[in-house]
Amino acid sequence: MKIYPSVAAAIFAAIMSGPGIGAAQAVDVEAVRSPGDIGAALDSAPAGTSLLRVDGVPGSGTVQLDATALEAFGTWAYAVNDPWLNRRVRYTGVLLAGLSAPDGADVLAVAGDGYRFVIPAREYERWPVLLATDSDAGPLGDKGPVRVIFPYDVHDDVQAARNMSVWRLESLSIQ
């Protein structure tokens, strides 16, 4: 199965070589792990616990991603002033742009409690939207295992970014 390995590699190269995704230059985005063999990671059923379901994958329909499959897209980190925790937190995870459709499709994010919000392509194309799986305090606890993080400190509409920040993310649907 092929899931946008060139997109993940392009994002990695762009961030490593200078200004990255849209406003990423305003956020200190650190490459933690470069993209790996995405195809191999996704060709088999998750070896570990599935962390995220992605629907609408061209040619594949639905895929289940465990930690290994997610990390194959490359991992990134940045610190934000978390508006819910009222402190600066360094989050690590996968950039949403690396998982999304290359044609700029919107993405529906759905949480375990039923909360859902459409993240427009213009958001993840402009901002380094992170599907966080870890923080400087360790696993995300009751907010995880996956949480959508925006660069709240520099986003031009903090309220919109807060609304799109889905905790306990269970699925993404490429629209």
N, C-alpha and C positions, 0 to 999 in steps of 0.2 A: 504494500500500500504506500502511496506517496502522499505526504501531507506537507506541502510547502517548505521543503528543506532549503530551497533557495531564498525564501523570505527570511528565515531565521539566520542564515549565513549573511545575508545582506544587512540585516539589522546589526549583527555583531560587527561586521566590517565598518559600517557607518559610525557606530558609536566609538569603536576603537580608533578610527581615523580622524575624528573631529566631531563637529556638530552632528548630532544624530537625528532621530525622529523629531520633526518639527521643533518644538520647544525643549527638546531634551537637553540642549546646551545650557538651559537655565537650571537644570537639575543635575546634580553630581551623580550620574549613573555609572556604576562600577560593574564591569563584566566579571562575573565570578567563575563561570565555566562556559567555554565556547560550545556551540552546538555540536552534537555528536551524530551518530548514525540514526537519524530519525526513522527511516524506513524499517530498520532492524528492530528498533524499540517498539514500533507499532504493529509489526507483522504478526505478533503473537498475542495471545490473551495476557492480560496483566498478571505478572508473577506475584506482585504484592497486592495490597488493598487498592481498589480503584478509588482515586481521589476526585476524578472529574470525568463527566461524560460530555462528549462534544457531538452534537447532532448537525446534520447538513453538510458533512464533509463530502465534497465532490468525488464520486466514484466509490465511496465507502459507506455513505450513510451515517452511521453512528460508530464512534470509537470510545472505548473506555481507557483512561490514562491513569497509570499508577505513577509513583514517584520517579521511577527510572525513565518511563516514557516522557514525562513532563521535563525532566532534566535534559533529555536529548535535544530539546529546543534551545538549550543554553540557559544559564541562570544569570540573573542581574540583581543588583542591590542598590538601594538609595534610602536616604533618611528623610523623613517628613515630620512635621509637627502634627501628630495624630489628633484630630479634633475630638475623638471620643475618649482617648486615654489622657489627653491634656499633657502630653510630653513628647519629646523627640524620640522617634523609633526608627531603627534601620530595618527595612523589610527586604527579604530575598525571595525571588521567584522567577517566573517566566513572563516575558513581555507578551501582552495580549496580541500585539501586532504579529508575533511569530506564529500564533495559532489560527489567525483569522484568514479569511479568503483573500487572495491577492487582488481581487477586483474591488476591494473596498466595501465589502458587505457589512451591514450593521450586525451586531451580536446581541442576542437576548441572553442575559445572565439570570439564572434562577437559583435562589437559596433554598436551603433545607426547610425553612419555615414557610416557603411559598412566595416570599418577596421576589419580585422580578422587575428588571429594568432593562430597557434596550440601551446599549452603549453604541452610539452612532460611530460609524467608521471615522468621521472627522476627529473624534476624540482620541482614539488610539493611534491615528496617523499623526496627530499633532503632539500628543503627550505620551510619555513612557508609562502607559497603564500597566501595572504589575499584577499578575496572578500570584500573590504571595503565598508561600508555604512555610515561611519561617520568619522570625524577627530576632532582634538582638537579645530578646528574653527567651528564645527557644521556640518550640512549636506554638502555633497560634491558639491552642486551647479551645475555648468555647466559641471563638470567632473563626475557626478553621474547620477542616484542614487547609482549605484554600480561601483566600480573601482577596477581593479586588481593591487595589490601592491606587490612588491618584497622587500626583505631586501637589498636595493641597496648598503648600506654601507659595506656589507660583501660578497656579491655575487661575485663569481669568474669571471663572465663575465658581467660586468655592462651594456654593450651595448645590449647584448642579453636580459637581464632583462628588459631594457627599451623598447625593441621591443615587449615583451610579456605583457607589462603593458597597458592593454586596458582600456580606459576611456569610460564612458557611456555604460558600458557592458549591453547588452540586452539579450544575450543567451549564453549558454554553450551547446556543443554537445559532448557527450561522444563517442569517436571514437572506 
